[in-house]
Amino acid sequence: MSLFLGTKLLDGPSMLIWALLMFLATLLIGALGMPLVKKLNIGQRVRDDGPKSHYSKSGTPTFGALFFLLPLFIMGLAASLIYSRMQSFSIILLFMLLFSIVGFIDDYIKVRVSKGGLSIRQKTLMLGLLSILASAWFIYLRPGDTYLLMPFTMEKVVLTGIWQFIYFLILIPFLFYMSNSVNITDGLDGLLSGLMAIACTFLTAIARILVIAHLAPYQSQFLPILIVAGCLGFLFFNRHPARIFMGDTGSQALGIGFTLICVVMGTPYLAFITGFVFFFEGLSVVMQRMYYRRTGGKRIFRMAPVHHHFELGGWTEQKVTNVFYLLGIIFGIIGILFIYGAI
């Protein structure tokens, strides 16, 4: 018997109700959970080579992502049982859970064993394997056609044969890169939670446009609006000065969730546009490492990822966060115009 038993369609007003419940549940779990995480003494230790202004953050509790991930997974399961055609939504949630488990292991090691966490090799192996599984699901196991909505025209192009395989090979590093870029962005109080709320707000609007144009499944709007609600609820605890961090537990889950939403809608390029800040945060690390190796120790940025570059340049943490929020809004608008102008 199928797990997806629902027969009802999820309409717009119902989505807003679910989002409100998600927001309130995150606030409630956070209020109840804050005393517990403080009692458990699960504080994060900051990087020794990071900005000196961050040393005061050492000991701030982590694992805060559970405040929004728990209601997200519970509501996701409930919605899958109530509403029809939620298979893709449910599988994205499953991969968010799997990526969050890797992040949880990394966070636990940082807090209880060694502040270095998982080694680069260990983390790459686990996330790489999950990226392969996610790509295989999307290309070969997901019900329906594998298609792309072509940029500028929104023409629906169904991929078959060798083109499916080529897309599969491209998708693996794409999912790996974007999920890690989102993870890298989580370096300042409220930066990732706020940026993800902004990015998914615009992604919800874009999904709505595509649904109206009959170019995307109706449930494409549901997960991004839930993520918006969860991130806004978490921002209450994570805004400067942060009382808790989400940790890799949350950033890895949000990274794969955001990227897979774009992929399932047939618009993977939106991860680069609407999520431009995430993309460039990851790119800044790649650029820094490549330049450092090729020049024998010279740097492009004062420190990577790029948000630390501006901090070391004299910007306050709040200024960096606010400017990045503004960039998130600008590129979110560009994403909407990119899609709307082509329909």
C-alpha positions in Angstrom: 0.0 0.0 0.0 1.3 3.4 -0.9 2.5 5.8 1.8 0.8 8.6 0.0 -2.8 8.1 0.9 -4.1 11.6 0.5 -6.9 12.4 -2.0 -7.3 16.1 -1.4 -5.5 18.9 -3.3 -3.6 21.4 -1.4 -5.0 24.9 -2.1 -3.5 28.4 -1.4 -5.3 29.2 1.8 -4.4 25.8 3.3 -0.7 26.4 2.5 -0.9 29.7 4.4 -2.4 27.9 7.4 0.3 25.2 7.3 2.9 28.0 7.1 1.4 29.8 10.1 1.4 26.5 12.1 5.0 25.9 11.1 6.0 29.4 12.3 4.2 29.0 15.6 5.6 25.4 16.1 9.1 26.6 15.6 8.7 29.4 18.2 7.1 27.0 20.7 9.8 24.3 20.3 12.4 27.0 20.5 11.0 28.5 23.7 10.8 25.0 25.3 14.2 23.9 23.8 16.4 26.8 24.7 16.6 26.0 28.5 17.3 22.3 27.5 20.2 23.1 25.1 21.8 25.4 27.7 21.5 22.7 30.4 23.1 20.1 28.1 26.1 22.4 27.5 26.3 21.8 23.8 28.1 25.0 22.9 29.9 25.5 19.6 33.7 26.3 19.6 34.6 28.9 17.0 37.5 28.7 14.5 40.9 29.7 15.8 41.7 31.4 12.5 38.4 33.3 12.3 37.7 36.9 13.0 38.6 37.8 16.6 35.1 39.4 17.1 33.7 35.9 16.9 35.7 34.6 19.9 32.9 35.8 22.2 30.5 33.4 20.4 32.4 30.4 21.8 30.0 28.3 23.9 26.9 29.5 22.1 24.5 26.5 21.9 24.2 24.7 18.5 21.7 22.1 17.2 19.1 24.9 16.9 18.0 23.6 13.6 15.9 21.1 15.4 13.6 23.9 16.4 12.4 24.1 12.7 13.4 20.7 11.3 11.2 18.7 13.8 7.9 20.5 12.9 9.0 20.5 9.2 9.4 16.7 9.1 6.2 16.1 11.2 4.1 18.4 9.1 5.6 17.1 5.9 4.6 13.5 6.9 1.1 14.7 7.8 0.6 16.6 4.6 1.8 13.6 2.6 -1.0 11.5 4.2 -3.7 14.2 3.7 -3.0 15.5 0.3 -2.5 13.9 -3.1 0.4 14.1 -5.5 3.0 14.8 -2.7 5.6 12.2 -3.6 8.2 14.6 -4.8 7.7 16.8 -1.8 8.1 13.8 0.5 11.3 12.6 -1.1 12.8 16.1 -0.9 12.0 16.0 2.8 13.7 12.6 3.1 16.9 13.9 1.5 16.7 16.9 3.8 16.6 14.5 6.7 19.6 12.5 5.4 21.7 15.6 4.8 20.8 16.9 8.3 21.9 13.6 9.8 25.4 14.1 8.3 25.3 17.6 9.6 24.2 16.4 13.0 27.1 13.9 13.2 29.5 16.7 12.3 28.0 19.0 14.9 28.1 16.3 17.6 31.8 15.6 16.9 32.6 19.3 17.1 30.8 19.7 20.4 31.7 16.4 22.2 34.9 15.1 20.5 36.9 17.5 18.4 36.1 21.0 17.2 37.3 20.0 13.7 34.3 17.8 13.3 34.2 15.3 10.4 37.2 15.3 8.2 36.9 16.7 4.7 37.2 13.2 3.3 34.5 11.8 5.5 32.1 14.6 4.9 32.8 14.6 1.1 32.2 10.8 1.0 28.9 11.0 2.8 27.5 14.0 1.1 28.8 12.9 -2.3 27.0 9.5 -1.9 23.8 11.3 -0.9 24.1 13.6 -3.9 24.4 10.6 -6.2 21.3 9.1 -4.6 19.3 12.3 -4.9 20.4 12.7 -8.6 19.4 9.1 -9.3 16.0 9.6 -7.7 15.3 12.7 -9.7 16.5 11.4 -13.1 15.5 7.7 -13.0 13.1 7.0 -10.1 10.8 10.0 -9.8 7.4 9.6 -11.4 7.0 11.5 -14.6 9.3 13.0 -17.2 12.7 14.5 -16.6 12.5 18.0 -18.1 14.0 21.4 -18.1 12.2 24.7 -18.5 14.6 26.5 -20.9 15.8 29.9 -19.8 14.3 33.0 -21.5 11.6 30.9 -23.3 10.2 28.6 -20.6 9.9 25.9 -23.3 9.5 22.5 -21.6 12.2 20.2 -22.9 11.9 16.5 -21.9 15.3 14.8 -21.5 15.7 11.2 -22.6 18.5 8.7 -23.3 22.0 10.2 -23.3 20.7 13.6 -22.3 19.2 12.1 -19.2 22.6 10.6 -18.3 24.5 13.8 -19.0 22.1 15.7 -16.7 22.6 13.0 -14.1 26.3 13.5 -14.2 25.9 17.3 -14.0 23.4 17.1 -11.2 25.7 15.2 -8.8 28.3 18.0 -8.4 25.6 20.6 -8.6 23.7 19.3 -5.6 26.9 18.7 -3.7 28.2 22.3 -4.4 25.0 24.1 -3.6 24.2 22.2 -0.4 27.8 23.0 0.8 27.5 26.6 -0.3 24.4 27.1 1.8 26.3 25.4 4.7 29.3 27.8 4.2 26.9 30.8 4.4 26.0 30.0 8.0 28.8 32.1 9.6 27.1 35.1 11.0 24.2 35.6 13.4 21.0 35.4 11.4 22.7 35.4 8.0 21.6 32.0 6.7 18.2 31.9 8.4 17.4 35.3 7.0 18.8 34.7 3.6 17.0 31.4 3.2 13.7 33.0 4.3 14.2 35.6 1.6 15.3 33.2 -1.1 12.4 30.8 -0.4 9.9 33.7 -0.3 10.8 34.5 -3.9 11.0 30.8 -4.8 7.4 30.4 -3.5 6.3 33.4 -5.7 8.1 31.9 -8.7 6.5 28.5 -8.1 3.2 30.2 -8.0 3.8 31.8 -11.3 4.8 28.5 -12.9 1.8 26.7 -11.4 -0.6 29.3 -12.8 1.1 28.8 -16.2 0.8 25.0 -15.8 4.6 24.6 -15.9 5.1 23.2 -12.4 3.3 20.8 -10.1 1.0 22.6 -7.6 2.8 21.3 -4.6 6.0 23.1 -5.6 4.8 26.1 -3.6 4.4 24.1 -0.4 7.9 23.3 0.8 9.5 26.7 0.2 6.7 28.5 2.1 7.2 26.0 5.0 10.9 26.8 5.0 10.2 30.5 5.0 8.0 30.1 8.1 10.5 27.8 9.9 13.5 30.2 9.2 11.5 33.2 10.3 10.6 31.4 13.5 14.2 30.4 14.1 15.4 33.9 13.3 13.8 35.0 16.6 16.5 33.0 18.4 19.3 33.3 15.9 19.3 37.0 15.1 22.1 39.1 16.5 23.3 38.5 19.1 22.4 34.9 18.5 21.2 32.8 21.4 21.7 29.6 19.4 23.2 28.4 16.1 21.5 26.1 13.7 24.7 24.2 13.0 25.4 21.9 10.0 22.3 20.0 11.1 20.2 22.8 9.6 22.4 24.3 7.0 23.0 21.0 5.1 19.2 20.2 5.2 18.3 23.7 4.0 20.9 23.5 1.2 19.7 20.3 -0.3 16.1 21.3 0.2 16.4 24.6 -1.5 18.4 23.2 -4.5 16.1 20.2 -5.0 13.1 22.5 -5.1 14.7 24.4 -8.0 15.5 21.1 -9.7 12.1 19.5 -9.4 10.5 22.7 -10.8 12.7 22.2 -13.9 14.6 25.4 -13.2 17.9 24.4 -11.6 19.5 27.7 -12.7 17.2 29.5 -10.1 19.6 28.1 -7.4 22.2 30.4 -9.0 19.9 33.4 -9.4 17.5 33.4 -6.4 20.3 31.8 -4.4 23.1 33.9 -5.8 24.5 34.8 -2.3 24.8 31.1 -1.5 26.4 30.4 -4.8 29.0 33.2 -4.4 29.8 32.3 -0.8 30.8 28.8 -2.0 32.6 30.2 -5.0 34.6 32.6 -2.8 36.0 29.6 -0.9 36.9 27.7 -4.2 38.6 30.9 -5.6 40.5 31.5 -2.4 41.9 27.9 -2.3 42.8 27.8 -5.9 44.5 31.2 -5.9 46.3 30.4 -2.7 47.8 27.2 -4.1 48.8 28.6 -7.5 50.4 31.7 -6.1 52.2 30.1 -3.2 50.2 31.7 -0.4 48.6 34.9 -1.8 44.9 35.5 -1.2 42.1 37.1 -3.2 40.0 37.8 -0.1 41.1 38.7 3.4 39.3 35.6 4.5 36.9 33.2 2.9 33.9 32.7 2.8 33.4 36.2 1.6 31.3 37.4 4.5 34.4 37.2 6.6 36.3 39.3 4.0 34.0 42.3 4.8 34.2 41.7 8.5 38.0 41.9 8.4 37.6 45.1 6.3 35.9 46.8 9.2 32.2 46.1 8.6 30.2 45.1 11.6 28.5 41.8 11.6 25.1 43.4 11.4 26.1 45.5 8.4 27.4 42.4 6.5 24.2 40.6 7.3 22.0 43.5 6.2 23.9 44.1 3.0 23.7 40.4 2.1 19.9 40.4 2.9 19.6 43.3 0.4 21.5 41.3 -2.2 19.2 38.4 -1.5 16.2 40.6 -2.2 17.7 42.0 -5.4 18.5 38.6 -6.9 15.2 37.3 -5.7 13.5 40.0 -7.8 15.8 39.2 -10.7 14.7 35.6 -10.4 11.0 36.6 -10.6 11.6 38.9 -13.6 13.6 36.1 -15.3 10.7 33.7 -15.1 7.8 36.1 -15.4 9.3 37.8 -18.4 9.6 34.5 -20.3 6.0 33.4 -19.8 
